[in-house]
Each structure stands twice: as C-alpha cells, then as structure tokens.
Amino acid sequence: MILNASGCLDALAAPDVARRLDAFVTKTVTPLPREGNAPVRIAETDAGMLNSIGLANPGIDRFLAATLPRLAELAIRLWVSVGGFATDDYADLCRRLDERDEVQVIELNLSCPNVEGPEETVVDIVTAARASTGKPLFAKLSAAVPDVAATATAAAEAGADGLSLVNTIRGLALDERTLAPTLATATGGYSGPALRPIALAAVFAAYRATGLPIVGMGGVETGRHALELIAAGASACALGTVLFADPRAPGRVRTELAAESRTHGFETPLAARGASHTIVSSLLSDKTKKPAIASEM
Ligand SMILES: Cc1cc2nc3c(=O)[nH]c(=O)nc-3n(C[C@H](O)[C@H](O)[C@H](O)COP(=O)(O)O)c2cc1C
C-alpha cells in the first residue's frame, strides 16, 4: 500500500498523481485557518530539505465545506491528518470528521513542535480522539523522542489503530554567503534521504513494541527503500519529499517494490513485513550457540 506523506502532495492540484496512490493523506487540518510561517519556508540541503510551512491550512470549517467534497470527487481513499494545540482540539476535529463518510482514516499529527511532548500528551490526545470517533486512528509520531517504542506503546494502549512514522526532525541551514539561517524561522523540519535510517529504526522499534499496522515514511525514493521499511515492520509506505522532484514516484516505486520483493523471495511486498525481525531473532538465538568460527579455532 503506497500513500503520500501529509503535506507533500496537493491532490486537487495534481489529481493524476493522487490517483496512483492507494490512499491520499491530506495536509494537517487545524481547528482554525492558518497562514503558516513567513517565507522563506523551504531550503535545500545536502541530504534532504528543510521546511517551515507551519501547518498552513484552511481550518476545519472550510476544509469540511469546500475541500473535502472536492477531494471526494477524486474517488480515492481519503485519510485526513489533524493537528491541534490542546487535547480538546483533537477531540473536536475527530468528532467533526466522524460524521463524514468520505473520510476513511484519521491521522493524528502528534509530532508538530507545539504539541510534541511526553508520553502523557500522546496518551491524553489519543484517548480523547478515540472517544470522539469510531473511524480508524493512526498516530503520527516523531522519531525525536527518547524512546519511540514507549511512545508507540502509549499510543497503542490509548486506542490508536495504527502508527505513522516518522515526521520531520528539526534542522538548520545557513546561507552560504551571509551565514544567516536560510529559513525565516531559522530552524525547520528536515526531510528526505537523511531520514531513512532514522525512520527504519523507529519503525523497527514500534513494530517490535506494538505489532500495530504502521505507515513507514522518511526519505523513501525507490522500491528498495520501501521494502526496507516493510522488512522493519511497516505495513504501508508513504512518499514525501520525493514527490516534489518526481511526481511519477507512486507508480515507479510500486513497480520497483514488487520487483525488489520478488528478488528477495517474497511473493508480495507485504509478505516481507517484519522480515528483518526474524533475522534478528535468529541472530540472537544463535548467540546462545557456539559461533561456527569459534569451533574452528
Ligand atoms: C513541505 C512539507 C510539508 C509537510 N507538512 C506536513 C503536515 O502538514 N503534517 C504532517 O504530519 N507532516 C507533514 N510533513 C512531514 C511528512 O509528512 C513526512 O512525515 C516527512 O517529510 C518524512 O518523509 P519524507 O522524508 O519522505 O519527506 C511535511 C513535510 C514536508 C517536506
């Protein structure tokens, strides 16, 4: 299953790209409209990109009245990402979306800087959201926490049906000439290739801790990258930064993923889910045996 990462595709502007996905994830919607941060909001770096968009969105009222009906016309599965600044925001947003048949899944953006916090925050928000909707809830977590497994477990115990991992990580780029920060907000969210090992580690830990469905993302550019996330425990994979450079990525990554899976002996990509854990388990159990090399000495 291939999705877009929230905020990285405008399905109304690029419907043909969205139709090649198994589901479209909206940019995070907040209770009130947000202009977002002042420009400059995007900066290129060596191994990825920085953004400080700041959750620019029309707010839930306009989203429900104008955006959602237009998205529904595309006839693709819709996931709506929601974000807020207090537990009640999430509860209200989920309650409003619960009434709308067009919405298949709600993704709780728990990783925007203003709400990122200790596990208690995740528990409070997921619990409140769970009480407000019967729709499937995916908790989108940051890898920039002391213990991703603990946060993932907290989200699972509070009622999340799945996890989305990972969001961007704070980064800074400096102007080559002036050494001033490139972004108007100084720091921004870092995404792209540099996130790949971080995303793999987070998915690996969250799968081991919870076994929940996981949308893996972070620097995916090829089918091989997607397969690695699935082997680490993802059940789906989302394309983010790559879509800005390659709008054909959904179809290309899907084809590459199928071929790459077969090369590794898996009939379908999903058959590879968690494969890296099986190998780790056998390595660990082998440690109790005498290593072959030692017996030769
Ligand atoms: C320009 C931009 C805007 C983003 N906006 C959102 C957002 O609104 N909500 C959210 O949960 N994540 C947002 N993200 C994070 C992505 O969904 C994704 O988690 C992250 O970029 C890692 O994937 P990637 O390395 O493939 O881009 C945004 C990322 C970028 C680059």
The ligand as an SDF file (V2000), in Angstrom:
LIG
                    3D

 31 33  0  0  0  0  0  0  0  0999 V2000
    6.7840   20.5850    2.7520 C   0  0  0  0  0  0  0  0  0  0  0  0
    6.3710   19.5910    3.7990 C   0  0  0  0  0  0  0  0  0  0  0  0
    5.1700   19.7540    4.4830 C   0  0  0  0  0  0  0  0  0  0  0  0
    4.7840   18.8260    5.4530 C   0  0  0  0  0  0  0  0  0  0  0  0
    3.5840   19.0010    6.0990 N   0  0  0  0  0  0  0  0  0  0  0  0
    3.1820   18.0610    6.9970 C   0  0  0  0  0  0  0  0  0  0  0  0
    1.9070   18.1750    7.6210 C   0  0  0  0  0  0  0  0  0  0  0  0
    1.1150   19.0760    7.3640 O   0  0  0  0  0  0  0  0  0  0  0  0
    1.5610   17.2160    8.5290 N   0  0  0  0  0  0  0  0  0  0  0  0
    2.3920   16.1560    8.8370 C   0  0  0  0  0  0  0  0  0  0  0  0
    2.0110   15.3000    9.6560 O   0  0  0  0  0  0  0  0  0  0  0  0
    3.6010   16.0250    8.2390 N   0  0  0  0  0  0  0  0  0  0  0  0
    3.9990   16.9480    7.3340 C   0  0  0  0  0  0  0  0  0  0  0  0
    5.2130   16.8120    6.7160 N   0  0  0  0  0  0  0  0  0  0  0  0
    6.0580   15.6430    7.0480 C   0  0  0  0  0  0  0  0  0  0  0  0
    5.8590   14.4970    6.0370 C   0  0  0  0  0  0  0  0  0  0  0  0
    4.5230   14.0400    6.0490 O   0  0  0  0  0  0  0  0  0  0  0  0
    6.8060   13.3060    6.3400 C   0  0  0  0  0  0  0  0  0  0  0  0
    6.4990   12.8090    7.6140 O   0  0  0  0  0  0  0  0  0  0  0  0
    8.2840   13.6980    6.3130 C   0  0  0  0  0  0  0  0  0  0  0  0
    8.5420   14.6470    5.2970 O   0  0  0  0  0  0  0  0  0  0  0  0
    9.2040   12.4890    6.1290 C   0  0  0  0  0  0  0  0  0  0  0  0
    9.0260   11.8780    4.8790 O   0  0  0  0  0  0  0  0  0  0  0  0
    9.9700   12.2330    3.5870 P   0  0  0  0  0  0  0  0  0  0  0  0
   11.3780   12.1890    4.0690 O   0  0  0  0  0  0  0  0  0  0  0  0
    9.6450   11.1660    2.5880 O   0  0  0  0  0  0  0  0  0  0  0  0
    9.5740   13.5870    3.1260 O   0  0  0  0  0  0  0  0  0  0  0  0
    5.6230   17.7230    5.7500 C   0  0  0  0  0  0  0  0  0  0  0  0
    6.8290   17.5620    5.0590 C   0  0  0  0  0  0  0  0  0  0  0  0
    7.2040   18.4720    4.0960 C   0  0  0  0  0  0  0  0  0  0  0  0
    8.5140   18.2520    3.3710 C   0  0  0  0  0  0  0  0  0  0  0  0
  1  2  1  0
  2  3  1  0
  2 30  2  0
  3  4  2  0
  4  5  1  0
  4 28  1  0
  5  6  2  0
  6  7  1  0
  6 13  1  0
  7  8  2  0
  7  9  1  0
  9 10  1  0
 10 11  2  0
 10 12  1  0
 12 13  2  0
 13 14  1  0
 14 15  1  0
 14 28  1  0
 15 16  1  0
 16 17  1  0
 16 18  1  0
 18 19  1  0
 18 20  1  0
 20 21  1  0
 20 22  1  0
 22 23  1  0
 23 24  1  0
 24 25  2  0
 24 26  1  0
 24 27  1  0
 28 29  2  0
 29 30  1  0
 30 31  1  0
M  END
$$$$
